[in-house]
Amino acid sequence: MTTLINDIKYALRKLTKSPGFALFTVLILALGIGGVTAMFSTLYTVMLKPLPYAEPERLVMARTTFDGYVNSWSAAPDYFDFQEQNQTFDSLEAYFCNPQDVTVTSAQGSERIKQNVISPGLFNTLGVSMFLGKGFNTEEGPETLLTQVVASHTYWQQRLGGQKDAIGQAIVINGNPLTLVGVTPPDFHFIQEVDLWLPMRPKALNNEPRRFANWYILGRLKEGVSLAQAQSDFDVIAAQLAQAYPDSNKLKGILLTPLQSTYAENHRGRFLMLCIGAGAILLIACANAAGLLLARGIGRRGEMAVRAAMGASRWALMRPLLSEAMLLAMGAGGLGVLLAVGLQKGLLRLMPIETVLLGGIGLSTPVLWFVLGVTLLTGLGFGLLPSWRAQRGDLVKDLRSSGRGMLTHGLRLRNSLVVGQIILSFLLLVVAGLLLRSFTWLQTSDPGFNPQNLLTFEIPLPGRDYPGDKRETFYARFLQDIKALPGVIDATANSQLPIRDPWNNIDIYAAQNPPDSPASGPSANQRVVIPGYFEAMGIPLLAGRDLQVTDTRDSGRVVVISQQVAKTLFPDRSPLGQSVFINRNHDEPWQVVGVVGDIKENNLFQPAGDRGTFYRVYGQQRPGTMRLAVRTAGPPMTLVPALRNLLQEIDPQIPLSGPRSMEQIMANSAVSYKAITVCLLTFSALALILVAMGLYALLAYLVAQRRRDIGIRMALGAEPHAILKTVMISGLKLSVIGLGIGLTGALALSRLLSGIVFGISPNDLLTLASVTLVLTIVAGLACALPARRAAKVDPMEALRYE
């Protein structure tokens, strides 16, 4: 202990004599440690930290597989069969895949809130006790159960005034009064945030077609039952269902996975990529610090030789530099923790992560242990090699040299460290460059419609107050009034607007070419539109005619299909006039009257027409909620107050819900990709800075060590430009080696990058050339300053040096 204390005191004295070196090294290492800590802290919160439920290790998700393809959702009748027949779960629950916007009416007016439908036992399965009330009561019978509702703690506080006597009050949802029977705890979060939970209706859902997969299934394993045993149990049930219902379940299977890992699946890829990026920064920082410490150790070889001559062991010779390295690492670790807090907050703002995963973010005990471990490994990583290298050498030669003639010691090792930094930074820059090019493609590629100056919102109409014809009359009048507003160019409506309201794929196939099996038939996105939709949205009509006001329930059923659906269903003939069946309803075919261009319906990452879309007219199918799109001459959001006033004049009980511009929607749809791109670009910028520092430090040290030799050469007639050229070449040579190896590595990684690159090739020549050019320029600038300094050496002053 005395020896350790003496080593620390000695290391502190040496570092205080070189404050610039100490501060520079601490800052470099703090960037690496802070980045890695932020990544691990977020990774731990999202993927490793136990979920805030009772015995979360027993909670399991059951997901349907279609011929091996995993779908998170299952059919309601399948769920009821699994619930009744399984032998391995204490309970098996379900919740709807997508929270719905509903209208809540009170004395203060109407508002749109989020609700979801769940099986009544879900809260008990999760181990959640109500903050108020007892929750759903299944003992009073199904009819009473369906009149109950559970509210979130936030809704109870903000909408119900936080009143303790709120239990038993009526909440009017879409015109139906329901009784509040429970309020969830303030810290309860589950998948998506919603305001209200309603119980599912087993009687109605049991009659749903088994090909409609709309429900998540969650269960709690029985005590002592393994996941493998439960999987075998469910496999048997799935096989029985496939025999009993071959039309819908022939290719269906079931996959059981722990709830924790199911949550983490959506984030595993992006966090792995960011962790690799942060780890690369830490490696570059360690290599940089190791190069500095190595140079410092070489400069102290005379001191080492004196110690060795006095009988010091090799370990005793290594301890001074190793102690300095550990002190520098500890200082960097402390600063890195502060950086990690800010980095983690910024990262979580950028990334859309389910609220349930964000409970208790910050530097928890496991994260602090991780910081300590990384700090110690960092100190050893960049300190062990230089300290070991510094104690090796010729004792007599080092004593005679007194600091001269040592410039070749460790030069190859320092060169290797610089080359390694260039390789890592090249790979980081290539990945970041590809993501940036992909993100640019996502933002600029043609979505198939015109998103500029397009305001979107939805208008829900309660079926009780607005039956069929009245509903159609309302939308017709409202759209007409909107078009009369100043600054409005056009207005239209759709059951689901592109990007804003994705999915809803439905079976559709040519009447003359039915599929061999129900599971293998074609499907496409279904949309119900108001006539004039295609013109208002800027979707080109390629063949046939548009949907018209005269297309009503009394006329023949008509449908307009996208170009991709036309190619799929009618590859060898014109689709116009052909008949199709929709949703396997063979009562009456639908006639194709038009073909329109493909658009990006579900997200920006898929090419236009990836699945295809078919459009039905509102006069022949009347959904309760329509999404409106209003094209304006100016900024879209400025029209919202006028629209609210217009709606109040028609019916004060109907809310205008979710007004957003289409450009904003499209930007938000790529927010995760943007977050990864921004983070990797930041890492790449740090890597460039560290590489420039490493290359500069190496050449500056060499120039300082060779100052006497440079002076002699210049005294013998060497020109300054020759000295400048020599130093520049020595630095650029390392850059060329690093770029060559990095380019080879980038080409080898192209297959791994194919899944994250959109619109361009993983071997994009522009990206590779740009990264090579940027690194070459940075390396040239890093070499230029030491080279200019060498070219300005005064021969007489250099000869008097030392």
C-alpha positions in Angstrom: 0.0 0.0 0.0 2.9 2.4 0.8 4.4 1.6 -2.6 1.1 2.3 -4.3 0.6 5.6 -2.5 4.1 6.7 -3.4 3.5 5.8 -7.1 0.3 7.8 -7.1 2.1 10.8 -5.5 4.9 10.6 -8.0 2.5 10.3 -10.9 0.5 13.3 -9.7 3.8 15.4 -9.5 4.8 14.4 -13.0 1.3 15.2 -14.4 1.1 18.6 -12.7 4.4 19.5 -14.4 2.7 18.7 -17.7 -0.8 20.1 -17.3 -1.4 20.5 -21.1 -0.6 16.8 -21.7 -2.8 15.7 -18.7 -5.8 17.9 -19.7 -5.6 16.9 -23.4 -5.5 13.2 -22.6 -8.3 13.4 -20.1 -10.6 15.2 -22.6 -9.8 12.7 -25.3 -10.6 9.7 -23.0 -13.7 11.4 -21.5 -15.3 11.6 -25.0 -14.8 7.9 -25.5 -15.9 6.9 -22.0 -18.8 9.3 -22.0 -20.1 8.0 -25.3 -19.8 4.3 -24.3 -21.4 5.0 -20.9 -24.4 6.8 -22.5 -24.9 4.0 -24.9 -24.7 1.3 -22.1 -27.0 3.3 -19.8 -29.7 3.6 -22.5 -29.1 0.0 -23.6 -29.5 -1.2 -19.9 -32.7 0.9 -19.5 -34.3 -0.4 -22.7 -33.0 -4.0 -23.0 -31.6 -5.3 -19.7 -33.4 -3.6 -16.8 -36.2 -5.8 -15.5 -39.6 -4.5 -16.5 -41.7 -2.8 -13.8 -44.2 -5.6 -13.4 -44.6 -8.4 -10.8 -42.2 -11.3 -11.6 -41.5 -10.0 -15.1 -39.4 -13.1 -15.9 -42.6 -15.2 -16.1 -44.3 -12.8 -18.6 -44.3 -14.1 -22.2 -45.5 -12.8 -25.5 -47.2 -15.2 -27.9 -46.8 -14.2 -31.6 -48.3 -15.7 -34.7 -46.0 -17.0 -37.4 -47.0 -17.3 -41.1 -44.8 -20.0 -42.8 -41.9 -18.9 -40.5 -42.5 -15.2 -40.8 -43.2 -13.7 -37.3 -46.2 -11.4 -37.0 -46.6 -9.6 -33.6 -50.4 -9.9 -33.9 -52.8 -12.8 -33.7 -56.5 -13.4 -34.5 -59.0 -13.1 -31.7 -60.6 -16.6 -32.2 -57.1 -18.1 -32.1 -56.4 -16.3 -28.8 -59.6 -17.7 -27.3 -58.6 -21.2 -28.3 -55.1 -20.8 -26.9 -56.6 -19.3 -23.7 -58.9 -22.3 -23.2 -56.7 -25.2 -24.2 -53.2 -24.3 -22.9 -51.9 -26.1 -19.8 -48.8 -24.0 -19.1 -50.0 -20.5 -18.3 -51.7 -19.1 -15.2 -53.4 -16.6 -17.4 -53.4 -15.5 -21.0 -54.5 -12.0 -22.0 -54.9 -10.0 -25.1 -54.9 -6.3 -26.1 -55.6 -4.6 -29.4 -52.7 -3.9 -31.6 -53.4 -0.2 -32.2 -54.9 2.3 -29.7 -57.9 4.1 -31.1 -58.9 7.8 -31.0 -62.4 8.1 -29.5 -64.6 11.1 -28.6 -65.3 11.7 -25.0 -68.2 14.1 -24.3 -68.7 16.0 -21.1 -70.2 19.3 -19.9 -67.1 21.1 -21.1 -67.5 19.8 -24.6 -66.0 17.0 -26.7 -62.4 16.0 -27.0 -60.4 13.2 -28.7 -58.4 10.9 -26.5 -56.6 7.5 -26.9 -58.3 4.3 -25.8 -57.4 0.7 -26.1 -59.3 -2.6 -25.7 -57.9 -5.3 -23.5 -58.9 -8.6 -22.0 -60.3 -7.9 -18.4 -57.5 -9.8 -16.6 -54.6 -8.0 -18.2 -53.9 -5.8 -15.1 -54.0 -8.8 -12.8 -51.6 -10.7 -15.1 -49.1 -7.8 -15.0 -49.5 -7.6 -11.2 -50.9 -4.1 -11.3 -53.0 -2.9 -8.3 -55.4 0.0 -9.0 -54.7 3.4 -7.6 -58.4 3.9 -7.2 -61.2 1.3 -7.5 -60.8 -2.4 -8.2 -60.7 -2.5 -12.0 -62.7 -4.7 -14.2 -65.2 -6.9 -12.4 -65.7 -10.1 -14.3 -68.0 -11.6 -11.7 -70.9 -9.4 -12.6 -71.5 -10.9 -16.0 -70.4 -10.0 -19.5 -73.2 -7.4 -20.0 -72.1 -5.4 -16.9 -68.5 -5.8 -17.7 -68.9 -4.2 -21.1 -70.2 -1.0 -19.4 -66.9 -0.5 -17.4 -63.8 1.5 -18.2 -60.4 2.0 -16.5 -58.6 5.4 -16.7 -55.0 6.2 -16.6 -53.7 8.2 -13.6 -52.9 11.1 -16.0 -56.4 11.2 -17.4 -57.9 11.0 -13.9 -55.8 14.0 -12.8 -56.2 16.2 -15.9 -59.7 15.4 -17.0 -61.4 14.3 -13.8 -59.8 16.8 -11.5 -58.0 14.1 -9.4 -61.2 13.6 -7.4 -61.1 10.6 -5.0 -64.9 10.0 -5.6 -64.4 9.7 -9.4 -65.0 5.9 -9.2 -68.6 5.2 -10.3 -68.8 8.3 -12.5 -69.9 8.0 -16.1 -67.6 8.7 -19.0 -69.4 9.1 -22.3 -67.3 7.5 -25.1 -68.5 7.9 -28.7 -72.0 8.6 -27.2 -72.0 5.5 -24.9 -71.9 6.1 -21.1 -69.5 3.8 -19.4 -68.8 3.5 -15.6 -65.3 4.3 -14.3 -64.2 1.3 -12.2 -60.5 1.9 -11.7 -57.6 4.3 -12.0 -54.1 2.9 -12.7 -51.1 3.8 -10.5 -49.1 6.9 -11.5 -46.0 4.9 -12.5 -47.9 2.3 -14.7 -47.0 2.3 -18.4 -47.7 -0.4 -20.9 -46.6 -0.4 -24.6 -48.3 2.7 -25.9 -49.6 5.5 -23.7 -53.4 5.6 -23.6 -56.0 7.4 -21.5 -58.7 4.7 -21.2 -58.9 0.9 -21.3 -62.1 -0.9 -22.3 -62.8 -4.6 -22.0 -62.9 -6.7 -25.1 -66.1 -8.3 -26.4 -65.5 -12.1 -26.6 -68.9 -12.8 -28.1 -68.4 -10.6 -31.1 -64.7 -11.2 -31.5 -65.1 -15.0 -31.5 -67.0 -14.7 -34.8 -64.2 -12.7 -36.5 -62.4 -14.3 -39.4 -59.2 -16.1 -38.2 -57.2 -14.4 -41.0 -57.6 -11.0 -39.2 -54.6 -10.6 -36.9 -55.2 -7.6 -34.7 -54.4 -8.7 -31.1 -51.2 -9.0 -29.0 -51.2 -12.0 -26.7 -49.5 -11.8 -23.3 -49.4 -14.5 -20.6 -47.9 -15.4 -17.3 -46.3 -18.8 -17.1 -47.2 -21.2 -14.3 -44.7 -21.5 -11.5 -41.9 -23.9 -12.5 -42.9 -24.1 -16.1 -40.1 -23.4 -18.6 -40.5 -21.5 -21.9 -39.7 -24.6 -23.8 -42.5 -26.5 -22.1 -45.0 -23.8 -22.9 -43.8 -23.6 -26.5 -44.4 -27.4 -26.9 -47.8 -26.9 -25.4 -48.7 -24.1 -27.9 -47.2 -26.0 -30.8 -49.7 -28.8 -30.2 -52.6 -26.4 -30.1 -51.5 -24.6 -33.2 -51.3 -27.9 -35.1 -54.8 -28.8 -34.0 -56.1 -25.4 -35.2 -54.3 -25.9 -38.6 -56.2 -29.1 -39.0 -59.6 -27.7 -37.8 -59.3 -24.5 -39.9 -57.1 -25.2 -42.9 -58.3 -22.2 -44.9 -56.9 -19.7 -42.4 -54.5 -21.6 -40.1 -52.7 -24.0 -42.5 -49.4 -22.2 -42.4 -49.9 -20.6 -39.0 -47.6 -21.3 -36.0 -47.0 -19.6 -32.7 -43.8 -18.3 -31.2 -43.3 -17.7 -27.4 -40.7 -15.1 -26.3 -40.1 -13.4 -23.0 -41.8 -10.0 -22.8 -38.5 -8.3 -22.0 -36.8 -9.6 -25.2 -39.9 -8.9 -27.3 -39.8 -5.3 -26.1 -36.1 -5.0 -26.9 -36.4 -6.5 -30.4 -37.5 -3.2 -32.0 -34.4 -1.5 -30.6 -31.7 -4.1 -30.7 -30.4 -3.3 -34.2 -30.1 0.5 -33.7 -28.5 0.2 -30.3 -26.0 -2.4 -31.5 -25.0 0.0 -34.3 -24.7 2.9 -31.9 -22.8 0.9 -29.3 -20.3 -0.2 -32.0 -19.9 3.5 -33.0 -19.3 4.5 -29.4 -16.9 1.6 -28.9 -14.9 2.7 -32.0 -14.6 6.2 -30.5 -13.3 4.8 -27.3 -10.8 2.6 -29.1 -9.6 5.6 -31.2 -9.3 7.7 -28.0 -7.3 4.9 -26.3 -5.0 4.6 -29.3 -4.5 8.4 -29.2 -3.8 8.4 -25.5 -1.5 5.4 -25.9 0.5 7.2 -28.6 0.9 10.2 -26.3 1.9 8.1 -23.3 4.3 6.1 -25.5 6.0 9.3 -26.6 6.1 10.4 -23.0 7.6 7.1 -22.0 10.3 7.2 -24.7 11.2 10.7 -23.6 11.8 9.3 -20.1 14.0 6.4 -21.1 17.0 8.1 -19.6 15.1 8.1 -16.3 14.2 4.5 -16.7 17.8 3.6 -17.4 19.0 5.3 -14.2 16.3 3.4 -12.2 17.3 0.1 -13.8 21.0 0.8 -13.0 20.0 1.3 -9.4 18.4 -2.2 -9.4 14.7 -1.5 -10.2 12.8 -4.5 -11.5 10.8 -4.4 -14.7 7.6 -4.1 -12.8 9.0 -1.1 -10.8 10.0 0.5 -14.2 6.5 0.0 -15.6 4.6 1.4 -12.5 5.3 5.2 -13.0 3.7 5.3 -16.5 1.0 2.8 -15.6 0.1 4.9 -12.5 -0.1 8.0 -14.7 -2.4 6.2 -17.1 -4.7 5.0 -14.3 -4.9 8.6 -12.9 -5.7 10.0 -16.3 -8.3 7.3 -16.8 -10.0 8.0 -13.5 -10.2 11.7 -14.3 -11.6 10.9 -17.7 -14.1 8.5 -16.1 -15.4 11.2 -13.8 -15.8 13.7 -16.6 -17.2 11.0 -18.9 -20.1 10.3 -16.4 -21.1 14.0 -16.6 -21.0 13.8 -20.4 -22.9 10.5 -20.4 -25.9 12.1 -18.6 -26.3 14.8 -21.2 -25.7 12.4 -24.1 -28.3 9.9 -22.8 -31.0 12.6 -22.5 -30.3 13.8 -26.0 -30.4 10.3 -27.3 -33.7 9.5 -25.7 -35.2 12.7 -27.1 -34.1 11.6 -30.6 -35.3 8.1 -30.4 -39.0 7.1 -30.1 -38.9 4.4 -27.4 -41.9 3.0 -25.6 -42.7 4.7 -22.3 -42.6 1.5 -20.3 -38.9 1.2 -21.1 -38.0 4.7 -19.9 -38.8 4.3 -16.2 -36.0 5.4 -14.0 -33.6 6.6 -16.7 -30.2 7.9 -15.5 -27.1 6.5 -13.9 -28.2 3.5 -12.0 -25.9 1.3 -9.8 -25.2 -1.2 -12.7 -24.3 1.7 -15.0 -21.9 3.1 -12.4 -20.2 -0.3 -12.0 -20.0 -0.3 -15.8 -18.3 3.1 -15.8 -15.8 1.9 -13.2 -15.0 -1.2 -15.2 -14.6 0.7 -18.4 -12.4 3.3 -16.7 -10.1 0.6 -15.3 -9.9 -1.2 -18.6 -9.3 2.1 -20.4 -6.4 2.9 -18.1 -4.9 -0.5 -18.6 -5.7 -0.5 -22.3 -3.8 2.7 -23.1 -1.3 2.5 -20.3 0.0 -1.1 -20.2 1.6 -1.2 -23.7 3.4 2.1 -23.4 4.7 1.4 -19.9 5.8 -2.1 -21.0 7.5 -0.7 -24.1 9.2 2.1 -22.1 11.1 -0.3 -19.8 12.5 -2.3 -22.6 15.9 -1.3 -24.1 19.7 -1.3 -23.8 20.7 0.0 -20.3 24.2 1.2 -21.4 22.9 2.8 -24.6 20.1 4.7 -22.9 22.5 6.0 -20.2 24.9 7.3 -22.8 22.2 8.8 -25.0 20.8 11.1 -22.3 17.6 11.6 -24.3 19.2 11.7 -27.8 18.9 9.1 -30.5 15.8 7.6 -29.1 13.4 8.8 -31.8 13.2 5.3 -33.4 12.1 3.6 -30.1 8.4 2.7 -30.4 8.0 4.4 -33.8 6.5 1.4 -35.5 4.1 0.9 -32.6 3.0 4.6 -32.7 2.6 4.4 -36.5 0.4 1.3 -36.1 -1.8 3.1 -33.5 -2.3 6.0 -36.0 -3.1 3.7 -38.8 -5.6 1.9 -36.6 -7.3 5.2 -35.8 -7.6 6.0 -39.5 -9.1 2.6 -40.3 -11.8 2.9 -37.5 -12.6 6.5 -38.4 -12.9 5.5 -42.1 -15.4 2.7 -41.4 -17.4 5.0 -39.1 -17.5 7.7 -41.7 -18.6 5.3 -44.4 -21.5 4.0 -42.3 -22.5 7.5 -41.3 -22.2 8.7 -44.9 -24.4 5.9 -46.2 -27.0 6.6 -43.6 -26.9 10.3 -44.4 -27.3 9.6 -48.1 -30.2 7.2 -47.3 -31.8 9.7 -45.1 -31.5 12.3 -47.8 -33.1 9.9 -50.2 -36.0 9.3 -47.8 -36.6 13.0 -47.5 -36.3 13.8 -51.2 -37.6 10.6 -53.0 -41.0 11.0 -54.6 -43.7 9.5 -52.4 -46.2 9.4 -55.3 -48.3 12.3 -54.0 -47.7 16.0 -53.3 -47.1 16.5 -49.5 -46.5 20.3 -49.8 -48.8 22.7 -47.9 -51.1 19.8 -47.0 -52.9 19.9 -43.7 -54.3 16.6 -42.3 -56.7 15.9 -39.4 -59.5 13.5 -38.7 -63.2 13.9 -38.0 -64.9 11.1 -36.1 -68.7 10.8 -36.4 -70.6 8.8 -33.8 -72.7 6.2 -35.5 -75.6 6.8 -33.2 -76.0 10.5 -34.2 -74.8 10.1 -37.8 -76.1 7.0 -39.5 -75.2 6.2 -43.1 -76.8 8.9 -45.3 -76.4 11.6 -42.7 -72.7 10.8 -42.3 -72.2 11.1 -46.1 -74.1 14.4 -46.1 -72.0 15.8 -43.3 -68.7 15.1 -45.0 -70.0 16.5 -48.3 -71.1 19.8 -46.6 -68.0 20.1 -44.5 -65.6 19.7 -47.5 -67.6 22.2 -49.5 -67.4 24.7 -46.6 -63.6 24.1 -46.3 -63.1 24.8 -50.0 -64.8 28.1 -49.6 -62.3 29.3 -46.9 -59.7 31.9 -47.9 -56.3 30.3 -48.7 -57.7 26.8 -49.4 -56.8 25.3 -52.8 -58.5 21.9 -52.4 -59.9 19.5 -49.8 -60.5 15.8 -49.8 -61.0 12.9 -47.4 -59.7 9.3 -47.0 -60.3 6.6 -44.4 -56.5 6.4 -44.0 -54.1 9.0 -45.3 -50.7 7.9 -46.6 -47.9 7.7 -44.0 -50.2 9.2 -41.3 -52.5 6.1 -41.1 -50.6 3.0 -42.3 -51.5 -0.6 -43.0 -55.0 -2.2 -43.2 -54.0 -4.7 -45.8 -57.0 -6.7 -47.1 -57.2 -9.7 -49.4 -57.9 -8.8 -53.1 -57.7 -11.1 -56.1 -58.9 -11.4 -59.6 -62.3 -13.2 -59.9 -60.8 -15.4 -62.7 -57.7 -16.3 -60.8 -58.5 -17.2 -57.2 -55.5 -18.2 -55.0 -54.6 -21.8 -54.3 -54.9 -21.3 -50.5 -56.3 -18.5 -48.4 -52.9 -17.8 -46.8 -51.1 -17.5 -50.1 -53.4 -15.0 -51.8 -52.5 -11.4 -52.7 -53.4 -8.5 -50.5 -53.1 -4.7 -50.7 -53.8 -1.6 -48.6 -57.5 -0.8 -48.6 -58.6 2.9 -48.6 -62.1 4.5 -48.8 -62.0 7.9 -50.4 -64.2 10.9 -51.3 -64.5 11.5 -55.1 -61.8 14.0 -56.2 -59.2 12.5 -53.8 -56.6 11.6 -56.4 -56.6 15.1 -58.0 -56.4 16.8 -54.6 -53.5 14.6 -53.4 -51.6 14.9 -56.7 -51.8 11.1 -57.5 -51.8 10.6 -61.3 -54.7 8.7 -62.9 -53.0 6.3 -65.4 -55.9 4.6 -67.0 -59.7 4.5 -66.8 -61.7 7.0 -64.7 -61.8 8.4 -61.2 -64.3 7.5 -58.5 -67.4 9.7 -58.8 -70.3 11.0 -56.8 -72.6 8.9 -58.9 -70.9 5.7 -57.6 -73.4 4.9 -54.8 -74.8 1.8 -53.1 -77.5 1.7 -55.7 -75.0 1.5 -58.6 -72.5 -1.2 -59.4 -69.6 -1.8 -57.1 -66.4 -0.1 -58.4 -62.8 0.1 -57.3 -59.7 1.9 -58.4 -56.4 0.1 -58.0 -52.8 1.2 -58.0 -50.3 0.3 -60.6 -48.7 -2.4 -58.4 -52.0 -4.1 -57.8 -52.7 -4.0 -61.5 -49.4 -5.8 -62.2 -50.0 -8.4 -59.5 -53.6 -9.3 -60.4 -53.5 -8.7 -64.2 -50.0 -9.1 -65.4 -51.0 -10.1 -69.0 -54.1 -8.0 -69.7 -55.7 -4.6 -69.1 -57.3 -4.4 -65.6 -60.0 -2.0 -66.8 -63.4 -3.8 -66.6 -62.0 -6.8 -64.8 -63.7 -8.2 -61.7 -62.0 -8.6 -58.3 -63.1 -10.1 -55.0 -62.3 -8.2 -51.8 -61.8 -9.8 -48.4 -62.9 -13.2 -49.7 -66.4 -11.9 -50.0 -67.9 -13.8 -53.0 -71.3 -12.3 -52.8 -70.7 -9.7 -55.5 -67.5 -8.8 -57.4 -66.1 -5.3 -57.7 -65.3 -3.9 -61.1 -62.0 -2.1 -61.8 -62.7 1.3 -63.3 -59.4 3.0 -63.0 -55.6 2.6 -62.3 -53.6 5.3 -60.4 -50.0 5.7 -59.6 -48.2 3.9 -56.8 -47.6 5.9 -53.6 -45.8 5.3 -50.3 -48.7 4.3 -48.1 -47.2 2.9 -44.9 -43.8 4.5 -44.5 -40.9 6.2 -46.3 -38.6 3.2 -46.2 -40.6 1.1 -48.6 -40.6 1.9 -52.3 -43.8 3.4 -53.7 -46.3 0.6 -54.4 -44.5 -1.9 -52.2 -47.7 -3.6 -51.3 -50.1 -1.7 -53.6 -53.4 0.0 -52.7 -57.0 -0.3 -53.9 -59.6 2.5 -53.4 -63.3 2.3 -52.8 -65.6 5.2 -52.9 -67.3 6.6 -49.8 -70.7 6.3 -51.3 -70.4 2.5 -51.3 -68.6 2.1 -47.9 -69.0 4.5 -45.0 -66.4 4.3 -42.2 -67.2 6.2 -39.1 -64.0 8.2 -39.1 -62.5 10.0 -42.1 -59.1 11.7 -42.3 -59.2 15.0 -44.2 -56.5 16.6 -46.3 -56.6 20.3 -47.1 -54.2 21.9 -49.6 -53.5 25.5 -48.7 -51.8 28.4 -50.4 -49.7 29.2 -47.3 -48.5 27.4 -44.1 -51.0 24.7 -43.4 -51.2 24.9 -39.6 -52.5 28.6 -39.8 -55.8 27.2 -41.1 -56.6 25.2 -38.0 -58.5 27.9 -36.0 -60.7 28.6 -39.0 -61.5 24.9 -39.4 -62.3 24.5 -35.7 -64.7 27.5 -35.9 -66.3 26.0 -39.0 -66.8 22.7 -37.3 -68.3 24.3 -34.2 -70.9 25.9 -36.4 -71.9 22.6 -37.9 -71.9 20.5 -34.7 -70.1 21.6 -31.5 -70.0 18.0 -30.2 -67.6 16.8 -33.0 -63.9 17.5 -32.3 -61.2 18.2 -34.9 -58.5 15.7 -34.0 -54.8 15.6 -34.6 -54.1 18.5 -37.0 -50.6 18.0 -38.5 -49.0 19.0 -41.8 -48.1 16.1 -44.1 -44.5 17.3 -44.2 -44.3 17.1 -40.5 -45.8 13.6 -40.6 -43.2 12.4 -43.1 -40.4 13.9 -41.1 -41.6 12.1 -37.9 -41.9 8.8 -39.7 -38.1 8.7 -40.1 -37.2 10.0 -36.7 -35.5 6.8 -35.5 -33.4 6.7 -38.7 -32.6 10.4 -38.3 -31.5 9.7 -34.7 -29.1 7.0 -35.7 -27.7 9.1 -38.5 -27.2 12.1 -36.3 -25.4 10.0 -33.6 -23.1 8.3 -36.1 -22.3 11.6 -37.8 -21.4 13.0 -34.4 -19.2 9.9 -33.6 -17.6 10.3 -37.1 -16.8 14.0 -36.4 -15.2 13.1 -33.1 -13.3 10.3 -34.8 -12.0 12.8 -37.4 -10.9 15.2 -34.6 -9.2 12.4 -32.7 -7.4 11.1 -35.9 -6.2 14.6 -36.7 -4.9 15.0 -33.1 -3.2 11.6 -33.2 -1.5 12.3 -36.6 -0.5 15.8 -35.5 0.9 14.6 -32.2 2.9 11.9 -33.9 4.5 14.2 -36.4 5.0 17.0 -33.9 6.8 14.6 -31.7 9.0 13.4 -34.5 9.8 16.9 -35.6 10.8 17.8 -32.0 13.0 14.7 -31.7 14.6 15.2 -35.1 15.1 19.0 -34.7 18.9 18.5 -34.5 19.0 16.3 -37.5 16.8 18.7 -39.5 19.2 21.5 -38.5 22.2 19.6 -39.7 20.5 18.9 -43.1 19.5 22.5 -43.6 23.1 23.6 -42.6 24.4 21.3 -45.3 22.1 22.9 -47.9 18.7 21.2 -47.7 15.9 23.4 -48.9 12.9 24.1 -46.6 10.4 22.7 -49.2 12.4 19.4 -49.2 12.1 19.2 -45.4 8.3 20.1 -45.7 7.9 17.4 -48.3 9.7 14.8 -46.2 7.5 15.4 -43.1 4.3 15.5 -45.2 5.1 12.3 -47.0 5.8 10.5 -43.7 2.4 11.5 -42.4 0.4 10.9 -45.6 2.0 7.5 -46.0 0.3 6.4 -42.8 -3.0 7.9 -44.1 -2.7 6.0 -47.4 -2.2 2.7 -45.6 -5.1 3.3 -43.2 -7.4 4.4 -46.1 -6.5 1.3 -48.1 -7.2 -1.1 -45.3 -10.4 0.9 -44.4 -11.7 0.8 -47.9 -11.2 -3.0 -48.1 -13.0 -3.3 -44.8 -15.9 -1.1 -46.0 -16.4 -3.3 -49.1 -16.3 -6.4 -46.9 -19.1 -4.9 -44.7 -21.4 -4.1 -47.6 -23.6 -7.2 -47.0 -24.1 -6.2 -43.3 -25.0 -2.7 -44.3 -27.6 -3.7 -47.0 -30.4 -3.8 -44.4 -29.9 -0.2 -43.2 -29.3 1.5 -46.6 -32.2 2.7 -48.7 -32.2 4.1 -52.2 -28.4 3.6 -52.7 -26.0 0.7 -52.9 -24.0 -0.3 -49.7 -20.9 0.2 -52.0 -22.0 3.7 -53.1 -19.0 5.1 -54.9 -19.9 8.7 -54.1 -19.9 7.9 -50.3 -16.6 6.0 -50.5 -15.0 8.7 -52.6 -16.3 11.5 -50.3 -15.1 9.8 -47.1 -11.6 9.1 -48.7 -11.4 12.8 -49.7 -12.5 14.1 -46.3 -10.0 11.9 -44.5 -7.2 12.8 -46.9 -7.9 16.5 -46.4 -8.0 16.1 -42.6 -4.8 14.1 -42.6 -3.1 16.7 -44.9 -4.1 19.5 -42.5 -2.8 17.5 -39.5 0.5 17.0 -41.3 0.9 20.5 -42.6 1.5 22.3 -39.3 4.3 20.1 -38.0 5.8 20.1 -41.6 5.8 23.9 -41.7 7.4 24.0 -38.3 10.1 21.7 -39.5 10.7 23.7 -42.6 11.2 26.9 -40.5 13.9 25.3 -38.2 16.9 27.7 -37.7 20.0 25.6 -38.4 22.2 27.4 -35.8 19.5 27.2 -33.1 18.9 23.5 -33.9 22.6 22.8 -33.6 22.7 24.4 -30.2 19.6 22.4 -29.2 20.3 20.2 -26.1 
